[in-house]
Amino acid sequence: MKRKLSILKRYPEIEKLYGYDTSTILIVTLSSAAQIFAAYIFGKILVDWNIFMMIYCFFLGASFTQLYGVIIHEATHNLAAATSFQNRLIGLLANIALPFPIAMSFRRYHLEHHTFQGVIGFDPDLPLEWEKKLIRGNSFLKFIWIIIYPIMYVVRGLAMGKEPCFWEYVNWVVTITFDVLIYQFCGMRGLLYLFLSLWVGYSIHPAAAHFIQEHYTFDDGQETYSYYGILNLFFMNIGYHNEHHDFAKVPWSNLPEIRKIAPEFYDNLAYHTSWFMVHWNFIFQKQYGPQSRVGRTVEDHKKGRKLVKTILNESKILKGE
């Protein structure tokens, strides 16, 4: 928050980057059609091409899964269309080729993550205590943990102990309906392809390393990290995470502009250039594990918020507002 205020003070033109990017709708429409078409091909035509299906699943199917996750993230922040309702529909559209309902639960819990980042018991993105105690720095257990990461997302959500909201029920109905339709038109094998794409895309796929890249502490004192590698071109700049947390109203297509305008605020921060190496270092270096997240009490969180409000008020006084 302090960095955001400092950037806006020096570069108020950053606010011109706020808004939404409707090209996201075209991307999700074309990519969903491509993924469902692949499910039909593998389910009804290439029924004996098991090895090819697995290779395609890893390189393209899982990549589509990650792309849908990015689009759901954009829609969660209302960055794909003008209204919250339209963005919810875009989130549901991105969930069509994902055989498990994700979009609306992600919207609910991710916004809480932004509000309560690192607050124990409030940030649903934080690993649970038993995860940290069980796995620690064990390389084999960390690899297994990454493999079952899709399950851990569900478990952490359930651990929050909240009743599903209306839109989460809508998500379930839409997803089950499309699962049935895909089963009817693509067969069980086509549906299996989508499940495999989901699993790989949210676990061992290189782009899935952004789950670790974003907030696992690789440098003392730094809580959030960006990724500035070539795969941002394919995954809608999801790697620009410091920039996103500073300016959550900026759509994916404008995130690189933030760093271009204010390089002195970002170039001095630690960042990643390879998602593969994020996974590699996380797994094989003993100092890293689920415990490598900054955690704070709700009392410390409130003190921090109070300090930010004080800074904002002082800034307004200096401006004569």
C-alpha positions in Angstrom: 0.0 0.0 0.0 2.9 2.4 0.8 4.4 1.6 -2.6 1.1 2.2 -4.3 0.7 5.6 -2.7 4.3 6.6 -3.5 3.9 5.6 -7.1 0.6 7.5 -7.5 2.2 10.5 -6.0 5.0 10.5 -8.5 3.1 9.1 -11.5 -0.6 9.9 -11.2 -1.0 8.9 -14.8 -1.0 5.3 -13.6 -4.7 5.7 -12.9 -5.3 6.0 -16.7 -4.4 2.3 -16.9 -7.5 1.4 -14.8 -10.5 -0.2 -16.5 -11.2 -3.5 -18.2 -10.1 -5.3 -21.3 -13.0 -6.9 -23.4 -10.5 -8.9 -25.5 -10.6 -11.3 -22.6 -14.0 -12.4 -23.7 -12.7 -13.4 -27.2 -9.8 -15.2 -25.6 -12.0 -17.3 -23.3 -14.5 -18.1 -26.1 -11.9 -19.3 -28.6 -9.8 -21.2 -26.0 -12.9 -22.9 -24.5 -14.0 -24.0 -28.0 -10.5 -25.3 -28.7 -10.4 -27.3 -25.4 -13.9 -28.8 -25.9 -13.0 -29.7 -29.5 -9.9 -31.5 -28.2 -12.1 -33.4 -25.8 -14.3 -34.5 -28.7 -11.3 -35.5 -30.8 -9.8 -37.6 -28.0 -13.2 -38.9 -26.9 -14.6 -40.0 -30.2 -11.9 -40.1 -32.9 -8.4 -40.7 -31.5 -9.7 -43.2 -29.0 -6.5 -45.3 -29.0 -4.0 -42.5 -28.9 -3.3 -42.7 -25.2 0.3 -41.5 -25.2 -0.4 -38.6 -27.6 -3.4 -37.6 -25.5 -1.2 -37.4 -22.4 1.5 -35.4 -24.2 -1.2 -33.0 -25.6 -2.8 -32.8 -22.2 0.5 -31.6 -20.6 1.6 -29.1 -23.2 -1.8 -27.7 -24.4 -4.7 -29.0 -22.3 -3.1 -28.1 -19.0 -2.0 -24.7 -20.5 -5.6 -24.0 -21.4 -6.5 -24.9 -17.8 -4.0 -22.3 -16.5 -5.4 -19.8 -19.0 -8.9 -20.3 -17.7 -7.6 -19.7 -14.2 -6.1 -16.4 -15.3 -9.3 -15.3 -17.0 -11.3 -16.3 -13.9 -8.8 -14.1 -11.9 -9.4 -11.2 -14.3 -13.2 -11.6 -14.0 -12.9 -11.8 -10.2 -11.5 -8.3 -10.2 -14.1 -7.1 -12.7 -11.4 -6.5 -15.3 -13.0 -8.3 -18.3 -16.3 -6.3 -18.6 -18.1 -3.2 -17.4 -20.3 -4.7 -14.6 -19.9 -7.2 -11.8 -22.7 -9.3 -13.3 -21.0 -9.5 -16.7 -17.7 -10.5 -15.1 -19.4 -13.3 -13.2 -20.8 -14.6 -16.5 -17.3 -14.5 -18.0 -16.0 -16.4 -15.0 -18.7 -19.1 -15.6 -17.8 -19.1 -19.3 -14.1 -19.8 -18.4 -15.3 -22.6 -16.2 -17.1 -24.5 -19.0 -14.0 -26.5 -20.0 -13.1 -27.1 -16.4 -15.0 -30.1 -15.1 -15.0 -28.8 -11.5 -16.7 -25.6 -10.3 -14.0 -23.1 -9.5 -14.9 -19.6 -10.7 -17.3 -18.4 -8.1 -15.5 -19.9 -5.1 -12.3 -18.4 -6.4 -14.0 -15.0 -6.7 -15.2 -15.2 -3.1 -12.0 -16.3 -1.5 -9.5 -14.5 -3.7 -11.0 -11.1 -2.9 -10.6 -12.0 0.8 -7.0 -12.9 0.0 -6.5 -9.3 -1.3 -8.1 -7.8 1.8 -6.4 -10.1 4.4 -3.1 -11.1 2.7 -1.1 -13.1 5.1 -3.6 -12.8 8.0 -3.7 -16.2 9.7 -7.3 -17.5 9.8 -8.5 -14.9 7.2 -6.4 -15.4 4.1 -7.6 -18.6 2.4 -4.5 -18.7 0.3 -2.3 -19.5 3.3 -1.2 -23.2 3.8 -2.9 -24.8 6.8 -0.8 -25.5 9.9 -0.8 -29.3 9.4 0.5 -28.7 5.8 3.5 -26.8 7.2 4.3 -29.2 10.0 3.9 -32.3 7.9 5.9 -31.3 4.8 8.5 -28.7 5.8 11.6 -29.1 3.7 11.2 -32.7 2.6 11.7 -32.7 -1.2 9.6 -35.9 -1.8 6.7 -34.6 0.3 6.9 -31.2 -1.4 6.7 -32.9 -4.8 3.6 -34.9 -3.6 2.1 -31.7 -2.2 2.5 -30.0 -5.6 0.9 -33.0 -7.3 -2.2 -32.8 -5.0 -2.3 -29.0 -5.0 -5.8 -29.0 -6.6 -7.1 -30.9 -3.6 -5.4 -28.5 -1.2 -7.2 -25.5 -2.7 -10.5 -27.2 -2.0 -9.4 -28.2 1.6 -8.4 -24.7 2.4 -11.7 -23.3 1.2 -13.6 -25.9 3.3 -11.4 -25.0 6.3 -12.8 -21.5 6.2 -16.1 -23.0 7.4 -18.3 -20.8 5.2 -21.6 -21.8 3.6 -21.6 -21.6 -0.2 -23.1 -18.4 -1.6 -25.8 -18.2 -4.3 -23.3 -17.8 -7.2 -21.4 -20.9 -6.0 -24.5 -22.9 -6.4 -25.1 -21.4 -9.8 -21.5 -22.5 -10.7 -22.2 -26.0 -9.6 -25.4 -26.2 -11.7 -23.6 -24.8 -14.8 -20.6 -27.0 -14.4 -22.6 -30.2 -13.9 -24.8 -29.4 -16.8 -21.8 -29.0 -19.1 -20.1 -32.1 -17.7 -23.2 -34.1 -18.7 -23.3 -32.5 -22.1 -19.6 -33.2 -22.7 -20.1 -36.8 -21.5 -23.0 -37.1 -24.0 -21.1 -35.6 -27.0 -17.4 -36.5 -26.2 -17.8 -39.6 -24.1 -16.2 -40.5 -20.8 -12.7 -40.4 -22.5 -13.4 -36.8 -23.5 -14.4 -35.9 -20.0 -11.4 -37.7 -18.6 -9.2 -35.5 -20.9 -10.6 -32.4 -19.3 -10.1 -33.8 -15.8 -6.5 -34.6 -16.6 -5.9 -31.2 -18.1 -7.3 -29.6 -14.9 -5.2 -31.8 -12.6 -1.9 -31.3 -14.5 -2.6 -27.6 -15.1 -3.0 -26.9 -11.4 -0.1 -29.1 -10.2 3.1 -29.9 -12.1 2.6 -27.7 -15.2 5.3 -25.0 -15.3 2.7 -22.2 -15.3 1.2 -23.6 -12.0 4.5 -22.5 -10.4 2.9 -19.0 -10.2 1.0 -20.3 -7.2 4.3 -20.5 -5.4 6.0 -17.6 -7.2 3.5 -15.1 -5.9 3.9 -15.1 -2.2 6.4 -17.8 -1.0 9.3 -15.9 0.5 12.5 -16.5 -1.6 14.1 -13.3 -0.3 14.0 -12.2 3.4 11.6 -9.4 4.0 9.8 -9.6 0.7 6.2 -11.0 0.7 5.2 -10.8 -2.9 7.1 -11.6 -6.1 6.6 -11.0 -9.8 7.6 -13.3 -12.7 9.1 -11.5 -15.8 9.5 -14.4 -18.2 8.4 -15.1 -21.7 5.4 -17.2 -20.6 3.6 -14.0 -19.6 2.8 -13.7 -23.3 0.8 -16.9 -23.2 -0.8 -16.5 -19.8 -2.0 -12.9 -19.9 0.8 -11.3 -17.7 -0.3 -13.3 -14.6 3.4 -13.1 -13.5 3.1 -9.4 -12.8 2.0 -10.0 -9.3 3.6 -7.1 -7.4 2.1 -4.8 -10.0 -1.3 -6.5 -9.6 -1.4 -6.3 -5.9 -0.4 -2.6 -6.0 -3.0 -1.8 -8.7 -5.8 -4.4 -8.7 -7.9 -2.2 -11.0 -5.5 -2.5 -13.9 -6.3 -5.3 -16.5 -3.8 -7.8 -17.6 -2.9 -6.0 -20.8 -1.8 -2.9 -19.0 0.2 -4.5 -16.1 3.6 -4.3 -17.9 3.0 -0.6 -18.3 3.1 -0.1 -14.6 6.7 -1.3 -14.4 7.6 0.7 -17.5 6.3 3.9 -16.0 7.7 3.3 -12.5 10.7 1.0 -12.9 12.5 2.3 -9.8 9.8 0.9 -7.6 10.0 -2.7 -9.1 13.4 -3.3 -10.5 15.0 -3.3 -7.1 12.7 -6.1 -5.9 13.5 -9.8 -6.1 11.7 -11.4 -9.0 11.6 -14.7 -11.0 12.4 -15.3 -14.6 11.7 -19.0 -14.8 8.6 -20.8 -13.5 10.5 -24.1 -14.0 13.2 -22.9 -11.6 10.6 -21.8 -9.1 9.3 -25.4 -8.9 12.8 -26.8 -8.9 14.2 -24.6 -6.2 11.0 -24.9 -4.1 11.2 -28.7 -4.2 14.9 -29.3 -3.8 16.1 -26.5 -1.5 15.3 -27.5 2.1 14.7 -24.0 3.4 11.6 -23.7 1.2 8.2 -25.3 1.9 4.6 -24.6 2.8 6.0 -22.7 5.8 7.7 -20.2 3.5 4.8 -17.7 3.7 4.6 -14.5 5.7 1.9 -14.8 8.3 0.5 -12.1 10.6 -2.1 -11.9 13.3 -5.3 -10.0 12.7 -4.2 -7.5 15.4 -1.0 -6.7 13.4 -3.2 -6.5 10.2 -5.4 -3.9 11.9 -2.4 -1.9 13.1 -1.1 -1.9 9.5 -4.4 -0.7 8.1 -4.6 2.0 10.7 -1.1 3.2 9.7 -2.1 3.4 6.1 -5.2 5.4 7.0 -3.0 7.8 8.9 -0.7 8.2 5.9 -3.6 8.8 3.6 -5.1 11.5 6.0 -1.7 13.2 6.3 -1.4 13.2 2.5 -4.8 14.8 2.1 -3.9 17.5 4.7 -0.6 18.3 2.8 -2.6 18.7 -0.4 -5.1 21.0 1.4 -8.1 18.7 0.8 
